[in-house]
């Protein structure tokens, strides 16, 4: 048993009803983005809003809050017990500061905003989504004010996604990697080894064979189908309903097959994190990944560090050739170049490893200005285009290519995008440790030994769930704080030295 203290045991029991309600709400959220009839959004929005307020009330019950306060004064708690109290105390503190009517409104607006975003994206009409985004930004500003902050209101929002993360942390990361990424990009474009375009991008595929490819790729990686699913949604995502029920999605666009494959590998990384949490933590506040940045490090580790390596292409090619007859004429090296196209592009989720962080940097800068009231939602389309042109030399021809491309603002996820870059940096840092401790990471990949890689990640990161704060977990797993130099070194080795 990881929970031995009687007070902590009682807390776990009293928290279970909160967990159960959140479990049900998670299932409703998954359904909203996959199978719910689109006309059902209004009722779903009301139901989730009511349940969000009920969840807040259950969390703030006197009997639970008083127990947590009592536990904070206890000595001799083990790491799991101390972690549970830290997580619950933080959650209670946040919810105490947010008025129920604010929680209700945020849940209702974001549920409706998702459908508005989906319609706006289909019609390429920002005006459809704009009033919802204006309301979301207003609610985000209120959230920051309710929670309190030092230096900048955006810090309060960053902290919701990455405990302890501040603007100064992200500025340090971006200042380290953006200039170097620019140099790498210029050199790669000059050399031309990694192509800017590939004829496979234009080849159409049928959904049925591609579904079989994705299933076989997941089989190769070790996806446990008795505890996980793969479905379809407009924007690929992962949702954990528990340690034994994790669901991922992809999308099938009918062309450029690498996009659906690598979204599946990416979401597998997220899913694996949740699936490998110690089962003793089931139905507790610790039974989930500790933060979005650490979570993203796991998805980017599998998608890029492993999935786009030469060693992995050796396994991918036979699967492709089995189901997609048009790949047979391409050798492994040509497939490797195809999945590692490098070019300034407009779409974040399709961006290569060299340019990806420019996309999150754009959103980071716009979000800071939005929350500070320095710009308005109405300014976003033009500012977006200006930033893209300045950073990567490309300019959107449509809102779908620009401000409407991401689902996250419709979810109210302001403060979330920087964690993608944090994940890229941490993935490279984890790679260095894995390479050292596994006796060569790519040797294991080449041998198809994904089990040892899964076990390495389980022992270093996954099994703890949210037990340790993200910064402490990073130091525990890698031996040092977040260090962007590992990411710069990775870009050097892969795209300049061409050794990965």
N, C-alpha and C positions, 0 to 999 in steps of 0.2 A: 504493500500500500504506500502510495506517495503522500497521502494525507493521513497523518496520525494524530495530530492535535484535535481534541474533541470540539473546540470552538470552530476550527476550520472545517471539520467534518459537518457540523451543523450549518455552516455557511453554504457549503456545497449543496446540501439538501434543500435549503431554502431558496437557493439560486436556480434550482432546476426548472421551476415554472417559468422563469425569465428565459432560460435557454430554450425551453419547449416552444414558447411563443415566437422567439426569434427564428427557430427552426421552421415553424410554419410560415412565417413571413418570408424567409429565404425561398421556400418552395413557391410561394406566390410570385416572388420576384423573378425566379427562373421561368415560370409559366408565362409571365408577362412578356418576356423577351423571346419566347419560343412558340408556344402553341395557343395562347389566349386569342380569341377572336378580337380583332382590332377595335370593334365597337364596344368591347367590354371595359375600356380604359376608365370610364367615369366611375363605375361601381368599384372597380379594383382600387382606384385612387382613394375613394372614400374609405373602403375597408382597411387598406394599409395605413391610412392616416389615423383611423381610430385605434388600430392595433399598435401603432407606434407610440401613441399616448398611453395606452394600457401598459405597454412594455416599460415605459418610463415610470409609471406609477408603481408597478411591481418591483422594479429595481430600487425605488426610493422608499419602500415600506420601512417603517420604523424598526421592525424586528430584524430586518436584514442590515440596515444601516448601522444600528447599534452594535450588532455582532461584529461588523467590519471594524468599527471604531475600537471595540474591545480587543480585537485581534491585532490591531496596529501597535498595541502596547505590550504584546507578548514577546518573550525572549525564547530563544532556542528553536525557532521555526526552521524547518529544512528549506531548501531552495524553492521547491514546488509550492510549499505553503506560503512562503514570503512572496513568491511571484503571484500567486492567486490573490493575496491581499493587495498587492500593488496594483494589479490590473483592475480589480473591483473598486478599489478606492478611487482610482483615476476615472473609471466609468461613472461612478456615483457623483464625483466632483463635477464632471462635465454636465451630467443630466440635472443636477441641482441648479446649475446656472442657466439652463435653457428653459424658459417658460413653456408649459404644455401646449399653449396655443401656437408657439413658434415651431415646436416639434410637429404638430399637426399640419400646419401650413406648409412646412418644408416637405413633408412626406406627400401631401396632396399635390403640390405644385410640380414636384419632380416626376411623379407618376404621369401626370398629364403632359409634362414637358417632353418626356420620352416619345410619346406618340406625335407630338408637334414636330420634334426634331426629325423623326422618321419621315413624316409627310413633307417637311421642308427640304430634306435631302433628296427625296424622290423628285420633287418639282423644281429643285435648285432655286428655292425662294427663301431668302433669309428672313423676309418680313413675317413669314408664318411662325418662325421660331423666336424672333426678336422679343416680343412681349414676355414670353416665358423666361428667356435668359435674363431680361432686365429684372424680373421678379426674383430669380435665383441669385443674381449678384446682390440685390438688396438684402435678401435673406442671409447670404454669406457674410455681408458686412455686419448685420445684426448679430450673427453667431459670434463673430470675432469680438464684438463689443460685449456681449454677454459673458464670454469666456475670459476676457481680459488678455492683455498681451504686453510685451515689452518691445519698444522701438518701432514696430510696424504691425498693423492688424493682420497682415498675411502670415505672420509667425504663428498666430493662433490656429489658422487653417492648416498650415504645414504640419503642426503638431498632431492634428487629428489623424493624419495618415502615417506619420512617422514620428513616434514619440521622441521628443527632444530635438527634432530637426528645426533649424532656424535659417533665416535668409543668409546669415554669414556662412553657414555650413555649405549651402548650395552655391553661393557665390565663389567660395574657395574651390569647389569641384569644377564648376563651369570655367573659372579662370585658368584652371590647370589643363582641362581637356579640349576646350573649344579652339584655342590657337593651334594646338598640336594637331587636332583633327583637320583643321584647315590646311596645314602643311602636308599632312598625309594625303588628303583629297587632291590637292594640286599635283603632288608627285604621282599618284595613281593615275590621274587623268592624263598626265604627260607621258607616262610609260605605256599605258594602254594594255597591259597584261590582263587586268581585270576589265572586262568590257563594260561600256556604258549601255549597250543594247545587245540583245541576243535573239536569234530567230525563234527560239522556243517560247518567247514571250507572246508571240502571235498565234501559236498553235492552239486550236480549240480542243477541249476535252469533254467527254460525256460524264455526267454526274455519277452514274452507277460504277463505272470502273474506278473513278477517283475515290469514291467512298471505300472501295475495297483496298485501294492503296493506303488510305489513311488508317484503316483498321489494321492492316498488316504492319505498318510503321509503329502503331501503338503496341501491337503484339511484340514486336522486336524490342521495344523499350521496356516492356514489362507492365503494361497497363492492366490493372485487375478488373475485368469486366463485371465481376460479381459485386463490386463496390463502386463502380463508376459507369458513366454514360458518355456518349458522343452524340450531340444533336446539332441543329443548324439555327443560326440567328443572324440578324443584319450586321452585328459587330461581334466577333469572337470573344468569348469570356469564359471564366471558370467560376463556379459557385460551390461552396462547401456547405452541405446540410448536416455534416457530421463526419467523423473519422471513417465511417463506412458508407458514406453516400456523397460522392463528389461528382460534379457534372461539368463537362466542357462542351463548347460549341465551336464550329467553324462556319465558313460560308463558301459557296461554290459559285464562282463568277463565270465559269465556262471557258476561261482562257488564262494563260500564265499560271500553270499548275503549281509552281513553287509557293504561291501565296497561301493556298489552302493547306498544303503539307506543313509549311512552317508555322502557320497559326496553330495547327494541331500539336506540333512538337512544343511550341511555346506554352500552350495551355496545359499540356502534359506536365511541364515543369511546375506550374502552379498547383495542379491537382496532386502531384506526388508529394509535395510539401504537406498538404493537408492529410493525405492518406497515410503518411509515415509518422504522424504524431503519436506519442505513447498512448496506448489505449486506456491506460489508467487515468488519463485526463479527460476521458469522454464525458460530454454533457457538462463541462465546467468552463469558466471563462478562459482557461488556458488552452482549450482545444481548437486553436486556430493559429495561423501564422502571426508572428509578432508585429509585422508592419508591412506596408506596401513596398517599401524599398527592398527589404529582405526577400519578400515574396517575388518581386520582379527579378531579383538576382537569380532565383531558381529557374524561372521561365527563360530568361536570357541565356543562362548557362546551358540549358538543353537545346534551345533553338540555335544559338550562335556558336558558343564555345565547342559544343559537341556536334550539333546538327549540320552546320555548314563547314565542317572540317573534311579534309580529304579522306580521313579514316572512316567517317560515317558514310560518305558517298559510296564506298565499296559495298556497304550493306543496302543502301537505298537503290542503287542501279538495278539489281536483280528484281526488286519489288516493282519498280517502274516498268521494266521490260516485260514482266509477267502480265501486267494489266493494261499498259499503254503501249500499243505497238509502235507509236511514232518516236519513242525514246531509244529504240534499239540501235539506230544508226549513230548515236552519240556515245563516245567513250567516257570513261570516268572523269577525265580532265575537263572535257567539254561541259559535262554536267556540273562539275565543281565551279567552273567559271560562270555558268548560268545562275546558280544559286548564290553566287557572290558578285553579281553585277554591282558596280559602284558608279553612281551618278547623282548629281543634284536632282532631287525629285520633289514632288508636291505632297505626296501622301505619306504620313508618318508610319502607318502600320506596314507599308511596303518599302520603307526606307532601308538602305543598307547600313552596315555597322559603322561605316566611316561618317555618314551624314546624319544618322538617326538623332544624335543628341542636339543637333541644330534645331530640330523640330520641337523638342521639349523645351529648349531654351527660349524659343519664340513664345510658347504658351506661358512659360514661367514669367517672362517679362510683361506680357499682356495682363496676366492675372494680378501681378503686383500692382500695376497701374490701375486696373479696374477696382480692386479692393480699396486702394488709397483714394479713389475718386478723381484720379488724374485724367482718366479717359472715360468715355461712355460706351455702352454696348453698341450704339449707333456707329461708333468710330471703328469697330472691330474689323469689318471686311476690308476697308482700305488700309488700315494699319497692318493687318495680317499680310496683305499682299506686299506692302512696303518692306516688312521684316523679311519675308521670304526672298525678295529680290536682293536685299542687302546681305543676307546670310549665305544664300546658295545660288543667287543669280537666276532664279526662276520665279515666275509670277503666275498665280492661278488665273485660269480663264473662266472659272465658274466658282460659285460658293461651295459646291460639292467638293471641289478640289482644294478649297480653302477653309473658311471658318465653319462650315457645316460638316466637315469630314469625320469628326470625333463624336462619340456618344456621351462622353464623360460630363460635359457641362449640363446636359439634360438631366443627368443623375444628381446634379448639385456638387460634383466632385471638383471643387476649386481648391487647389493646394495639392492635388494628386499628381499632376504631370511630372514635376521634378523627381518624383520617386522612380520614374522609369529610368532616368539617367543614373540615379543612385544605384538602381539595380544593375545597370550595365557595368558600372565601376566595381561593384561588389562581386559580380560574376567573374570578372577577370581576376579579382583578388582570391576568390575561392578556387579558381582554376590553378593558381600558383601553388596553393596548399595541396590540392588534389594530385597535381602532377608529382609533387615531392613525396607524398605519403602513399600513393598507389603505384609508385615505381614507374611512372610514365602514364599520364592520362590517356594519350592517344594510342599507346600500346594496348591499353584495355579496350578502347573503342574499336580498334582494328580487329581485335580478337572477338568482338561481340560480347565482351564481358560487362554488360550494363548492370548486372546484379551487384558487382563490387562498387560501382559508382553510386548506385542507389543506396547501398549500405553506408558508404562514406558520408553521403549527405544526411542520411538518417541520424548517424551518430554525431555529426558535427553541428547540425542545425535543426533538422525536422522534428526529432523526438521531443524536443523541449517545448514545442508550441510557443506560447507567449510567456513562458516562465521568466525569461530575462528581458530587460529593455533592449531595444535593437542595438544600441551602441555597445552594450556589454556583450551581447551575443556575438557580434562581429569580432570583438577582441578575443572572446573565448574560442571562436571557430578558426580564426586566422592568425591570432597572435599579435594583432595590431589594430589600431583604429582604421576607419575608412581611408584608403590611400589611392588616389586617382592615378598614381604613376603606374600601377599594375595595368590599368586600362590602356594607357599610352604605350606601354611596352608590348601589350597584346597586339595593338594596331601595327606597331613596328614589325613584329615577328610575322604577322599574317600578311599584311598588305605591302610591306616594303621588302622584307627578307623572304617572304613567300614560303615560310617553313612550316606552316600549319595546314 
